[in-house]
Amino acid sequence: MRLKLYKPCSRFMKNRNLEAQFTLFPTDNEFEDSKKETTSDGAELVSFRDLVPEINDTGYLTHAIFAYPAKFIPQIVRYAINTYTKEGDWIIDPFAGSGTVGVEAYLCRRNAILFDLNLLLNHIMPLKVYRSKERLPEADLHKLLEGMRARKHRFIPAWSNVAYWYAPEMLDVLSRYWGFIHNADNTVYSTIVKAALLKVSKRFSYTEDRTPKLARSKRKLQAIEELLKENWREQLDEMVHSLSLKTLKSLNDFVVYTQHIFEDLGEIEFHGGVDSSYVAVPRVCDALITSPPYLQAQEYIRSTKMELFWLGHTEEEVKELSRLEIPYRKADRVIQTETLDKVREMLTRDDLQKRLDSYFCHTVNALENSMHQLKLNAAACIFVGNPRIDGITVEIWRILAEYFTERGFVFEKVYEDRIKTRKLFGARKNKNPDGMKSEYLLILRKSAICHT
Ligand SMILES: C[S@@+](CC[C@H](N)C(=O)[O-])C[C@H]1O[C@@H](n2cnc3c(N)ncnc32)[C@H](O)[C@@H]1O
Protein backbone atom coordinates (compact mmCIF):
# COMPACT_ATOMS: atom_id res chain seq x y z
CA MET A 1 0.00 0.00 0.00
CA ARG A 2 1.44 3.37 -0.98
CA LEU A 3 1.06 6.55 0.97
CA LYS A 4 -0.02 9.69 -0.74
CA LEU A 5 0.73 13.15 0.54
CA TYR A 6 -2.51 15.07 0.79
CA LYS A 7 -2.26 18.81 0.88
CA PRO A 8 -5.34 20.87 1.59
CA CYS A 9 -6.19 23.27 -1.25
CA SER A 10 -5.75 27.02 -1.06
CA ARG A 11 -9.20 28.01 0.22
CA PHE A 12 -8.91 25.51 2.99
CA MET A 13 -5.39 26.81 3.71
CA LYS A 14 -6.79 30.25 4.52
CA ASN A 15 -7.47 28.76 7.89
CA ARG A 16 -4.37 29.09 10.05
CA ASN A 17 -5.35 26.27 12.40
CA LEU A 18 -5.25 23.79 9.58
CA GLU A 19 -2.51 25.40 7.52
CA ALA A 20 0.27 23.41 9.07
CA GLN A 21 -1.39 20.10 8.42
CA PHE A 22 -0.25 17.73 5.73
CA THR A 23 -1.94 14.43 6.10
CA LEU A 24 -0.70 11.03 5.09
CA PHE A 25 -3.45 8.77 3.95
CA PRO A 26 -3.19 5.45 2.23
CA THR A 27 -4.40 4.81 -1.28
CA ASP A 28 -4.30 1.72 -3.43
CA ASN A 29 -4.73 3.45 -6.71
CA GLU A 30 -3.17 6.81 -7.44
CA PHE A 31 -4.69 6.92 -10.90
CA GLU A 32 -8.19 6.59 -9.47
CA ASP A 33 -7.34 9.36 -7.01
CA SER A 34 -6.26 11.74 -9.74
CA LYS A 35 -9.67 11.34 -11.42
CA LYS A 36 -11.49 12.48 -8.27
CA GLU A 37 -13.30 15.76 -8.60
CA THR A 38 -12.64 18.32 -5.89
CA THR A 39 -14.44 21.59 -5.16
CA SER A 40 -12.79 24.96 -4.57
CA ASP A 41 -13.11 24.08 -0.86
CA GLY A 42 -10.85 21.06 -1.26
CA ALA A 43 -13.82 18.78 -0.69
CA GLU A 44 -14.04 15.61 -2.75
CA LEU A 45 -17.26 15.77 -4.72
CA VAL A 46 -19.10 12.47 -4.45
CA SER A 47 -22.50 10.91 -4.66
CA PHE A 48 -22.73 8.32 -1.89
CA ARG A 49 -25.63 6.67 -3.72
CA ASP A 50 -23.34 6.11 -6.72
CA LEU A 51 -20.38 5.04 -4.55
CA VAL A 52 -22.45 2.27 -2.96
CA PRO A 53 -24.47 0.82 -5.86
CA GLU A 54 -25.11 -2.43 -3.97
CA ILE A 55 -27.68 -0.50 -1.90
CA ASN A 56 -30.32 0.70 -4.35
CA ASP A 57 -33.16 1.20 -1.90
CA THR A 58 -32.65 3.43 1.15
CA GLY A 59 -35.38 1.48 2.99
CA TYR A 60 -33.99 -1.99 2.30
CA LEU A 61 -34.36 -4.82 4.87
CA THR A 62 -35.35 -3.22 8.21
CA HIS A 63 -34.32 0.40 7.53
CA ALA A 64 -37.88 1.61 6.77
CA ILE A 65 -39.78 0.01 9.65
CA PHE A 66 -39.86 3.28 11.61
CA ALA A 67 -40.23 6.84 10.34
CA TYR A 68 -37.67 9.24 11.81
CA PRO A 69 -36.74 12.83 10.90
CA ALA A 70 -33.47 13.38 9.00
CA LYS A 71 -32.29 9.78 8.86
CA PHE A 72 -28.93 8.91 7.38
CA ILE A 73 -29.20 7.29 3.97
CA PRO A 74 -27.60 3.84 4.50
CA GLN A 75 -25.20 4.37 1.58
CA ILE A 76 -23.26 7.03 3.54
CA VAL A 77 -22.88 4.76 6.53
CA ARG A 78 -21.94 1.75 4.40
CA TYR A 79 -19.30 3.81 2.61
CA ALA A 80 -17.79 5.02 5.90
CA ILE A 81 -17.84 1.48 7.34
CA ASN A 82 -16.19 -0.03 4.25
CA THR A 83 -13.57 2.70 4.01
CA TYR A 84 -12.70 3.40 7.64
CA THR A 85 -13.32 0.19 9.60
CA LYS A 86 -12.69 -3.54 9.41
CA GLU A 87 -14.64 -6.61 10.52
CA GLY A 88 -14.98 -6.95 14.28
CA ASP A 89 -14.39 -3.23 14.93
CA TRP A 90 -16.45 -1.24 17.43
CA ILE A 91 -18.20 1.84 16.00
CA ILE A 92 -19.73 4.58 18.13
CA ASP A 93 -22.66 6.82 17.17
CA PRO A 94 -23.56 9.40 19.86
CA PHE A 95 -26.53 10.73 17.80
CA ALA A 96 -27.97 7.41 16.69
CA GLY A 97 -31.59 8.55 15.99
CA SER A 98 -33.28 5.59 14.34
CA GLY A 99 -30.13 3.46 14.43
CA THR A 100 -28.98 3.44 10.77
CA VAL A 101 -25.37 3.02 11.93
CA GLY A 102 -26.41 0.05 14.09
CA VAL A 103 -28.13 -1.76 11.21
CA GLU A 104 -25.28 -1.19 8.75
CA ALA A 105 -22.64 -2.13 11.34
CA TYR A 106 -24.49 -5.38 12.06
CA LEU A 107 -24.82 -6.25 8.35
CA CYS A 108 -21.10 -5.58 7.86
CA ARG A 109 -20.08 -7.70 10.86
CA ARG A 110 -19.00 -4.77 13.01
CA ASN A 111 -20.07 -4.00 16.59
CA ALA A 112 -21.72 -0.72 17.51
CA ILE A 113 -22.56 1.33 20.55
CA LEU A 114 -25.41 3.76 20.02
CA PHE A 115 -26.59 6.68 22.12
CA ASP A 116 -29.46 9.07 21.55
CA LEU A 117 -31.50 11.40 23.68
CA ASN A 118 -34.63 10.01 22.10
CA LEU A 119 -36.08 7.01 23.94
CA LEU A 120 -37.47 5.73 20.65
CA LEU A 121 -34.08 4.15 19.97
CA ASN A 122 -34.81 1.52 22.65
CA HIS A 123 -38.04 0.53 20.88
CA ILE A 124 -36.57 0.66 17.37
CA MET A 125 -33.39 -1.41 17.68
CA PRO A 126 -34.82 -4.78 18.79
CA LEU A 127 -36.72 -4.92 15.50
CA LYS A 128 -34.16 -3.31 13.24
CA VAL A 129 -31.41 -5.73 14.26
CA TYR A 130 -33.57 -8.78 14.88
CA ARG A 131 -31.11 -11.54 15.74
CA SER A 132 -32.35 -14.97 14.74
CA LYS A 133 -31.55 -17.88 12.48
CA GLU A 134 -35.21 -18.80 12.13
CA ARG A 135 -37.82 -17.07 10.01
CA LEU A 136 -40.92 -15.92 11.89
CA PRO A 137 -44.10 -17.80 10.96
CA GLU A 138 -46.99 -15.54 9.85
CA ALA A 139 -49.47 -17.72 11.74
CA ASP A 140 -48.20 -16.53 15.15
CA LEU A 141 -48.65 -12.92 14.13
CA HIS A 142 -52.18 -13.61 12.89
CA LYS A 143 -53.01 -15.26 16.21
CA LEU A 144 -51.90 -12.15 18.11
CA LEU A 145 -53.81 -9.84 15.77
CA GLU A 146 -56.94 -11.96 16.19
CA GLY A 147 -56.63 -11.65 19.98
CA MET A 148 -56.62 -7.87 19.64
CA ARG A 149 -60.33 -7.97 18.84
CA ALA A 150 -61.05 -9.05 22.44
CA ARG A 151 -59.89 -5.58 23.66
CA LYS A 152 -60.42 -6.05 27.39
CA HIS A 153 -57.88 -3.50 28.59
CA ARG A 154 -57.61 0.16 27.74
CA PHE A 155 -54.49 2.26 27.67
CA ILE A 156 -54.72 6.05 27.64
CA PRO A 157 -51.36 7.78 27.20
CA ALA A 158 -50.13 9.90 30.12
CA TRP A 159 -50.58 13.01 27.98
CA SER A 160 -52.73 15.81 29.34
CA ASN A 161 -54.15 16.99 26.03
CA VAL A 162 -54.43 13.67 24.20
CA ALA A 163 -58.09 14.47 23.43
CA TYR A 164 -56.95 17.50 21.38
CA TRP A 165 -55.31 15.14 18.87
CA TYR A 166 -58.07 12.61 18.28
CA ALA A 167 -61.70 12.21 17.38
CA PRO A 168 -63.23 10.53 20.49
CA GLU A 169 -64.34 7.36 18.62
CA MET A 170 -60.87 6.85 17.17
CA LEU A 171 -59.16 7.48 20.49
CA ASP A 172 -61.42 4.85 22.03
CA VAL A 173 -60.46 2.15 19.48
CA LEU A 174 -56.77 3.03 19.59
CA SER A 175 -56.70 2.99 23.39
CA ARG A 176 -58.20 -0.54 23.36
CA TYR A 177 -55.67 -1.81 20.81
CA TRP A 178 -52.81 -0.27 22.77
CA GLY A 179 -54.30 -1.67 26.00
CA PHE A 180 -54.24 -5.13 24.48
CA ILE A 181 -50.69 -4.88 23.19
CA HIS A 182 -49.26 -3.36 26.39
CA ASN A 183 -50.73 -6.30 28.28
CA ALA A 184 -49.61 -8.96 25.80
CA ASP A 185 -46.43 -10.99 26.41
CA ASN A 186 -43.33 -9.11 25.38
CA THR A 187 -42.40 -10.98 22.18
CA VAL A 188 -41.11 -10.02 18.77
CA TYR A 189 -44.72 -10.23 17.53
CA SER A 190 -46.02 -7.70 20.06
CA THR A 191 -43.09 -5.42 19.13
CA ILE A 192 -44.05 -5.75 15.45
CA VAL A 193 -47.66 -4.81 16.22
CA LYS A 194 -46.52 -1.84 18.34
CA ALA A 195 -44.49 -0.54 15.38
CA ALA A 196 -47.61 -0.80 13.19
CA LEU A 197 -49.80 0.86 15.84
CA LEU A 198 -47.40 3.80 16.05
CA LYS A 199 -47.96 4.61 12.38
CA VAL A 200 -51.71 3.96 12.63
CA SER A 201 -52.04 6.15 15.74
CA LYS A 202 -50.49 9.02 13.83
CA ARG A 203 -52.48 8.45 10.64
CA PHE A 204 -55.80 8.35 12.56
CA SER A 205 -55.02 11.52 14.53
CA TYR A 206 -55.41 15.22 13.75
CA THR A 207 -51.68 15.72 13.23
CA GLU A 208 -50.17 15.96 9.79
CA ASP A 209 -48.50 12.58 9.52
CA ARG A 210 -46.11 13.63 6.76
CA THR A 211 -44.42 16.66 8.31
CA PRO A 212 -41.72 16.71 10.98
CA LYS A 213 -43.63 18.69 13.58
CA LEU A 214 -46.61 17.59 15.58
CA ALA A 215 -49.25 20.02 14.30
CA ARG A 216 -53.01 19.88 13.90
CA SER A 217 -53.72 20.89 10.35
CA LYS A 218 -56.91 21.95 8.61
CA ARG A 219 -56.28 19.38 5.89
CA LYS A 220 -55.98 16.57 8.42
CA LEU A 221 -59.06 17.67 10.40
CA GLN A 222 -61.08 17.53 7.20
CA ALA A 223 -59.57 14.16 6.25
CA ILE A 224 -60.58 12.69 9.64
CA GLU A 225 -64.10 14.18 9.31
CA GLU A 226 -64.42 12.45 5.93
CA LEU A 227 -63.05 9.17 7.33
CA LEU A 228 -65.60 9.21 10.15
CA LYS A 229 -68.36 9.14 7.53
CA GLU A 230 -66.79 6.05 5.97
CA ASN A 231 -65.81 2.54 7.12
CA TRP A 232 -62.90 3.93 9.17
CA ARG A 233 -62.83 0.95 11.60
CA GLU A 234 -62.19 -1.50 8.74
CA GLN A 235 -59.59 0.86 7.28
CA LEU A 236 -57.84 1.15 10.65
CA ASP A 237 -57.82 -2.63 11.15
CA GLU A 238 -56.61 -3.17 7.60
CA MET A 239 -53.72 -0.74 8.20
CA VAL A 240 -52.68 -2.47 11.45
CA HIS A 241 -52.71 -5.86 9.70
CA SER A 242 -50.92 -4.84 6.52
CA LEU A 243 -48.23 -2.85 8.33
CA SER A 244 -47.63 -5.70 10.80
CA LEU A 245 -47.29 -8.19 7.96
CA LYS A 246 -44.99 -5.85 6.06
CA THR A 247 -42.73 -5.56 9.12
CA LEU A 248 -42.76 -9.32 9.63
CA LYS A 249 -41.65 -9.71 6.01
CA SER A 250 -38.83 -7.17 6.50
CA LEU A 251 -37.65 -9.11 9.56
CA ASN A 252 -37.76 -12.40 7.65
CA ASP A 253 -35.78 -10.83 4.78
CA PHE A 254 -33.29 -9.64 7.40
CA VAL A 255 -33.04 -13.16 8.88
CA VAL A 256 -32.41 -14.69 5.44
CA TYR A 257 -29.84 -11.99 4.61
CA THR A 258 -27.90 -12.56 7.84
CA GLN A 259 -28.31 -16.37 8.09
CA HIS A 260 -25.05 -17.25 6.34
CA ILE A 261 -22.99 -14.84 8.46
CA PHE A 262 -24.89 -15.48 11.69
CA GLU A 263 -21.91 -16.79 13.67
CA ASP A 264 -19.84 -13.68 12.78
CA LEU A 265 -22.46 -11.04 13.50
CA GLY A 266 -21.45 -8.38 15.98
CA GLU A 267 -23.04 -6.87 19.06
CA ILE A 268 -25.22 -3.79 18.85
CA GLU A 269 -25.56 -1.94 22.18
CA PHE A 270 -28.14 0.84 22.30
CA HIS A 271 -28.91 3.45 24.93
CA GLY A 272 -31.91 5.67 24.19
CA GLY A 273 -32.77 8.50 26.61
CA VAL A 274 -29.10 9.41 27.07
CA ASP A 275 -27.68 12.92 26.83
CA SER A 276 -24.50 12.36 24.78
CA SER A 277 -23.12 15.75 25.85
CA TYR A 278 -22.62 14.39 29.35
CA VAL A 279 -22.31 10.62 28.94
CA ALA A 280 -19.19 8.68 29.88
CA VAL A 281 -18.60 6.30 26.96
CA PRO A 282 -17.94 2.89 28.53
CA ARG A 283 -15.57 1.37 25.94
CA VAL A 284 -12.72 2.04 23.56
CA CYS A 285 -13.85 2.26 19.92
CA ASP A 286 -12.28 1.87 16.46
CA ALA A 287 -14.34 4.52 14.66
CA LEU A 288 -17.03 7.14 15.11
CA ILE A 289 -19.76 7.48 12.50
CA THR A 290 -22.46 10.00 13.27
CA SER A 291 -24.72 12.79 12.07
CA PRO A 292 -25.30 15.46 14.74
CA PRO A 293 -28.65 17.26 15.03
CA TYR A 294 -29.42 20.13 12.70
CA LEU A 295 -28.55 23.62 13.82
CA GLN A 296 -32.17 24.59 13.39
CA ALA A 297 -35.49 23.46 12.00
CA GLN A 298 -35.67 20.14 13.78
CA GLU A 299 -37.00 19.14 17.18
CA TYR A 300 -36.69 15.38 17.41
CA ILE A 301 -38.36 14.88 20.78
CA ARG A 302 -41.31 17.15 19.98
CA SER A 303 -41.69 15.53 16.57
CA THR A 304 -41.89 12.06 18.06
CA LYS A 305 -43.72 12.73 21.32
CA MET A 306 -47.00 11.18 20.12
CA GLU A 307 -45.10 7.90 19.59
CA LEU A 308 -43.35 8.20 22.96
CA PHE A 309 -46.65 8.69 24.80
CA TRP A 310 -48.33 5.71 23.14
CA LEU A 311 -45.30 3.59 24.01
CA GLY A 312 -45.91 4.42 27.66
CA HIS A 313 -43.55 7.30 28.37
CA THR A 314 -44.82 10.10 30.56
CA GLU A 315 -45.18 13.82 30.06
CA GLU A 316 -42.45 14.45 32.67
CA GLU A 317 -39.98 12.18 30.87
CA VAL A 318 -40.69 13.81 27.52
CA LYS A 319 -40.40 17.34 28.98
CA GLU A 320 -37.09 16.49 30.60
CA LEU A 321 -35.70 15.12 27.32
CA SER A 322 -36.90 18.16 25.33
CA ARG A 323 -35.02 20.35 27.78
CA LEU A 324 -31.76 18.54 26.96
CA GLU A 325 -32.15 18.63 23.21
CA ILE A 326 -29.48 20.30 21.09
CA PRO A 327 -29.64 23.23 20.28
CA TYR A 328 -32.52 24.24 22.56
CA ARG A 329 -30.62 24.41 25.84
CA LYS A 330 -28.18 26.85 27.34
CA ALA A 331 -24.48 26.65 26.47
CA ASP A 332 -22.15 26.16 29.43
CA ARG A 333 -19.04 27.18 27.50
CA VAL A 334 -18.30 29.10 24.33
CA ILE A 335 -16.60 27.17 21.53
CA GLN A 336 -14.12 29.30 19.62
CA THR A 337 -12.62 28.67 16.21
CA GLU A 338 -11.64 31.12 13.48
CA THR A 339 -14.67 30.38 11.30
CA LEU A 340 -17.14 30.18 14.18
CA ASP A 341 -15.93 33.49 15.63
CA LYS A 342 -16.53 35.16 12.26
CA VAL A 343 -20.08 33.82 12.10
CA ARG A 344 -20.70 34.96 15.67
CA GLU A 345 -19.49 38.48 14.82
CA MET A 346 -21.83 38.68 11.85
CA LEU A 347 -24.91 37.56 13.74
CA THR A 348 -26.83 40.52 15.07
CA ARG A 349 -29.73 38.68 16.71
CA ASP A 350 -29.15 37.70 20.31
CA ASP A 351 -31.40 34.63 20.19
CA LEU A 352 -29.54 33.27 17.15
CA GLN A 353 -26.15 33.84 18.79
CA LYS A 354 -27.38 31.87 21.80
CA ARG A 355 -28.59 29.04 19.58
CA LEU A 356 -25.27 28.97 17.73
CA ASP A 357 -23.37 28.82 21.04
CA SER A 358 -25.66 26.13 22.39
CA TYR A 359 -25.36 24.06 19.23
CA PHE A 360 -21.58 24.04 19.15
CA CYS A 361 -21.13 23.69 22.91
CA HIS A 362 -23.27 20.57 23.23
CA THR A 363 -22.48 19.02 19.84
CA VAL A 364 -18.75 19.36 20.52
CA ASN A 365 -19.19 18.00 24.07
CA ALA A 366 -20.93 14.91 22.70
CA LEU A 367 -18.36 14.38 19.96
CA GLU A 368 -15.52 14.89 22.42
CA ASN A 369 -16.95 12.30 24.83
CA SER A 370 -16.97 9.73 22.04
CA MET A 371 -13.75 10.77 20.32
CA HIS A 372 -11.93 10.60 23.65
CA GLN A 373 -12.57 6.84 23.54
CA LEU A 374 -11.24 6.34 19.99
CA LYS A 375 -8.11 4.28 19.49
CA LEU A 376 -4.99 5.76 17.96
CA ASN A 377 -5.45 6.30 14.16
CA ALA A 378 -9.18 5.64 14.44
CA ALA A 379 -11.34 7.71 12.09
CA ALA A 380 -14.11 10.06 13.16
CA CYS A 381 -16.64 10.35 10.31
CA ILE A 382 -19.03 13.25 10.95
CA PHE A 383 -21.86 13.96 8.54
CA VAL A 384 -23.15 17.56 8.60
CA GLY A 385 -24.80 20.20 6.47
CA ASN A 386 -23.96 23.84 5.84
CA PRO A 387 -27.09 25.53 7.21
CA ARG A 388 -27.83 29.23 6.87
CA ILE A 389 -28.73 31.18 9.94
CA ASP A 390 -30.04 34.72 9.42
CA GLY A 391 -28.67 34.56 5.87
CA ILE A 392 -25.17 33.55 7.02
CA THR A 393 -23.76 30.18 5.97
CA VAL A 394 -22.38 28.14 8.86
CA GLU A 395 -19.72 25.74 7.61
CA ILE A 396 -20.12 23.17 10.34
CA TRP A 397 -17.56 20.71 8.96
CA ARG A 398 -14.90 23.46 8.83
CA ILE A 399 -15.67 24.62 12.37
CA LEU A 400 -15.46 21.06 13.71
CA ALA A 401 -12.25 20.45 11.72
CA GLU A 402 -10.71 23.62 13.20
CA TYR A 403 -11.76 22.72 16.73
CA PHE A 404 -10.51 19.14 16.68
CA THR A 405 -7.28 19.72 14.73
CA GLU A 406 -6.33 22.26 17.39
CA ARG A 407 -6.65 19.41 19.86
CA GLY A 408 -4.42 17.04 17.95
CA PHE A 409 -6.77 15.31 15.52
CA VAL A 410 -5.57 15.11 11.93
CA PHE A 411 -7.77 16.43 9.15
CA GLU A 412 -7.92 13.68 6.56
CA LYS A 413 -10.51 14.80 4.06
CA VAL A 414 -14.01 16.08 3.51
CA TYR A 415 -16.51 14.66 1.04
CA GLU A 416 -19.25 16.84 -0.44
CA ASP A 417 -22.49 15.23 -1.53
CA ARG A 418 -24.79 17.60 -3.43
CA ILE A 419 -28.38 17.24 -2.26
CA LYS A 420 -30.82 16.33 -5.00
CA THR A 421 -33.91 15.43 -3.02
CA ARG A 422 -34.03 14.55 0.62
CA LYS A 423 -36.92 13.10 2.53
CA LEU A 424 -37.05 14.80 5.89
CA PHE A 425 -40.15 13.00 7.02
CA GLY A 426 -42.45 10.50 5.41
CA ALA A 427 -43.48 11.44 1.91
CA ARG A 428 -42.63 15.14 2.10
CA LYS A 429 -39.76 15.82 -0.20
CA ASN A 430 -37.61 18.75 0.72
CA LYS A 431 -35.21 19.89 -1.95
CA ASN A 432 -33.19 22.06 0.32
CA PRO A 433 -33.63 21.22 4.00
CA ASP A 434 -32.37 23.79 6.46
CA GLY A 435 -31.25 25.99 3.55
CA MET A 436 -28.48 23.52 2.63
CA LYS A 437 -27.30 22.71 -0.88
CA SER A 438 -24.72 20.09 0.04
CA GLU A 439 -23.95 17.74 2.87
CA TYR A 440 -20.43 16.94 4.03
CA LEU A 441 -18.72 13.92 5.47
CA LEU A 442 -15.74 15.14 7.49
CA ILE A 443 -13.00 12.63 8.27
CA LEU A 444 -10.64 13.26 11.18
CA ARG A 445 -8.01 10.84 12.53
CA LYS A 446 -6.96 10.40 16.11
CA SER A 447 -3.25 11.06 16.55
CA ALA A 448 -0.81 10.38 19.38
CA ILE A 449 -0.94 14.02 20.45
CA CYS A 450 -4.75 14.25 20.84
CA HIS A 451 -5.85 15.92 24.03
CA THR A 452 -9.64 15.84 24.03
C1 LIG B 1 -29.64 13.92 12.53
S1 LIG B 1 -30.40 12.99 13.80
C2 LIG B 1 -29.59 11.45 13.69
C3 LIG B 1 -30.30 10.54 12.72
C4 LIG B 1 -29.61 9.20 12.59
N1 LIG B 1 -28.32 9.35 11.95
C5 LIG B 1 -30.47 8.21 11.82
O1 LIG B 1 -30.03 7.69 10.78
O2 LIG B 1 -31.61 8.00 12.21
C6 LIG B 1 -29.70 13.71 15.25
C7 LIG B 1 -30.10 13.04 16.56
O3 LIG B 1 -29.48 13.75 17.63
C8 LIG B 1 -30.31 13.50 18.78
N2 LIG B 1 -29.96 14.44 19.87
C9 LIG B 1 -30.28 15.74 20.04
N3 LIG B 1 -29.77 16.21 21.20
C10 LIG B 1 -29.11 15.17 21.79
C11 LIG B 1 -28.36 15.00 23.00
N4 LIG B 1 -28.22 15.99 23.87
N5 LIG B 1 -27.82 13.78 23.27
C12 LIG B 1 -27.98 12.73 22.41
N6 LIG B 1 -28.67 12.84 21.26
C13 LIG B 1 -29.23 14.04 20.93
C14 LIG B 1 -31.72 13.63 18.26
O4 LIG B 1 -32.64 12.94 19.10
C15 LIG B 1 -31.58 12.98 16.86
O5 LIG B 1 -32.00 11.63 16.90
The ligand as an SDF file (V2000), in Angstrom:
LIG
                    3D

 27 29  0  0  0  0  0  0  0  0999 V2000
  -29.6380   13.9230   12.5270 C   0  0  0  0  0  0  0  0  0  0  0  0
  -30.4000   12.9930   13.7960 S   0  0  0  0  0  0  0  0  0  0  0  0
  -29.5890   11.4550   13.6860 C   0  0  0  0  0  0  0  0  0  0  0  0
  -30.3040   10.5440   12.7220 C   0  0  0  0  0  0  0  0  0  0  0  0
  -29.6090    9.1970   12.5950 C   0  0  0  0  0  0  0  0  0  0  0  0
  -28.3160    9.3460   11.9530 N   0  0  0  0  0  0  0  0  0  0  0  0
  -30.4710    8.2120   11.8240 C   0  0  0  0  0  0  0  0  0  0  0  0
  -30.0280    7.6880   10.7800 O   0  0  0  0  0  0  0  0  0  0  0  0
  -31.6140    7.9970   12.2130 O   0  0  0  0  0  0  0  0  0  0  0  0
  -29.7010   13.7120   15.2480 C   0  0  0  0  0  0  0  0  0  0  0  0
  -30.0980   13.0360   16.5560 C   0  0  0  0  0  0  0  0  0  0  0  0
  -29.4830   13.7540   17.6300 O   0  0  0  0  0  0  0  0  0  0  0  0
  -30.3060   13.5020   18.7790 C   0  0  0  0  0  0  0  0  0  0  0  0
  -29.9580   14.4420   19.8720 N   0  0  0  0  0  0  0  0  0  0  0  0
  -30.2790   15.7380   20.0420 C   0  0  0  0  0  0  0  0  0  0  0  0
  -29.7710   16.2070   21.2040 N   0  0  0  0  0  0  0  0  0  0  0  0
  -29.1060   15.1730   21.7880 C   0  0  0  0  0  0  0  0  0  0  0  0
  -28.3630   15.0010   22.9990 C   0  0  0  0  0  0  0  0  0  0  0  0
  -28.2150   15.9950   23.8670 N   0  0  0  0  0  0  0  0  0  0  0  0
  -27.8180   13.7800   23.2680 N   0  0  0  0  0  0  0  0  0  0  0  0
  -27.9840   12.7350   22.4080 C   0  0  0  0  0  0  0  0  0  0  0  0
  -28.6680   12.8350   21.2600 N   0  0  0  0  0  0  0  0  0  0  0  0
  -29.2270   14.0370   20.9340 C   0  0  0  0  0  0  0  0  0  0  0  0
  -31.7180   13.6300   18.2590 C   0  0  0  0  0  0  0  0  0  0  0  0
  -32.6380   12.9400   19.1020 O   0  0  0  0  0  0  0  0  0  0  0  0
  -31.5810   12.9810   16.8650 C   0  0  0  0  0  0  0  0  0  0  0  0
  -31.9990   11.6340   16.8960 O   0  0  0  0  0  0  0  0  0  0  0  0
  1  2  1  0
  2  3  1  0
  2 10  1  0
  3  4  1  0
  4  5  1  0
  5  6  1  0
  5  7  1  0
  7  8  2  0
  7  9  1  0
 10 11  1  0
 11 12  1  0
 11 26  1  0
 12 13  1  0
 13 14  1  0
 13 24  1  0
 14 15  1  0
 14 23  1  0
 15 16  2  0
 16 17  1  0
 17 18  1  0
 17 23  2  0
 18 19  1  0
 18 20  2  0
 20 21  1  0
 21 22  2  0
 22 23  1  0
 24 25  1  0
 24 26  1  0
 26 27  1  0
M  CHG  2   2   1   9  -1
M  END
$$$$
